Amino acid sequence: MLAIKKPVTIRYRSADTLPPVAAGEMETFIVVTANSAGEMHCFAADYLNDFPLWSEPPVLQENPFVRADGCNATGWFDHLPDEENGAIISPLKLVEGQRIVGWAPVSEMIPKP
């Protein structure tokens, strides 16, 4: 377990700016969302930039965004571990009234020595 002894300052970027992810890559970020009541939440999400996704036929029925012959995806996605398939990557789903207001690299969560 990691014990953090110093406070960590995280500089969130505006949701209007895109994360610096190279084409064909994906990277995990901390995303901040807000709803109409002003409540804010943060969680990990992946940003994909023209990242190739493939799917087996059973998943295709559940996720129409992915074709069996592969397709490239760009945007915010959930990335969940899956023992059978390795990972399930699907478009980030926000509840009604919720919107992304900022993001920060996960590397900024790690305190510098």
N, C-alpha and C positions, 0 to 999 in steps of 0.2 A: 504494500500500500504506500502511496506517495503522500508524504506529509508536507504541506506547503507552509513554510515559515514566514514568507514575505508576501505582502499583498501583490496581486498581479493586476496591472492596468491593461485593459483591453481596449483598443481603438477600433470601434465598429465603423465600417464603411457604409455609406448610404446604399439603399436597395437600388437606387438609380444607376449605380456603377456596377459593372460586371467583374466578377472575380478573375484574376489573371491566370487562367487555366489554359495550357497549350491545347491546340486542336488535336483531337483524338485522345485526350486525357480526361480524367476525373479527379477531383480532390474534395476532401471533407472540410467543411467550415462550420462555425457556430452561427446559426441564423436566429435573428430576433424578429418576432412577430408581435403585432398589436391588433387589438380588436376595437370595435366601435365604442366600447366602454372604457377604453384606455388601458386595459390589462395587457401586460407584456409577458412573453414567454420566450425562452431560448432553448435550442436543442441543436443536435448535429444533423446536418443534411449534406448531401453531395451535390456539387455543381459539375455537370457534364458539359464538355465543349466538343460537339461533333463526335461524340463517343459512340463506337459501334456496339449495338446491342443485338443479341440473338436470343431466340426462345424456342423451347420445345412445344409441340402442338397443344398439350394440356394447358400451358400457361397462356397461350394465345387467346383462349376463350375468356380468360380473366383480364387480360391486358391488351386491348386493341391497338395500343401505341407501338407494339413490337411485332415485327413480321418474322416468319420462320426463316426467310432468306437474309435477315439482318437489316438493320436500319441505323442511321446515326441520330443521336439524340443530343439536344442542347437544352440546358435549364436546370432547375432545382429538382432533385430526386431523393427519395428514401432509398436506403441501401440496408437491407436486412439479411443477416446470415441465414443460410438454409442448408441443412445437412445434406439433403438430396441433390440440390442444384448448385451448391456453393454460395450463391447469393441471389436475392430477389431485388431487382432495382425497378422501382416504379415512380411515376411522376409524383412529386410532393403534393399532398392533398391538404388544403387548409379548410377549416370550417368556415361557414358563411360569415362574412364580416371581418375575417382575419386576413391580414396582409403582411408581407415581409417588409420590415422597415430598415433592416441592416444585417450585416454579416461581418465576420472576422475570421482570419485563419486560425485553425486549431493550434498551430505552432505558438501563437501569442498567449495561449492558456498555460504554457510551460514557463515557469519563472526562470529568468536568466541567473546564472550563479554569481 
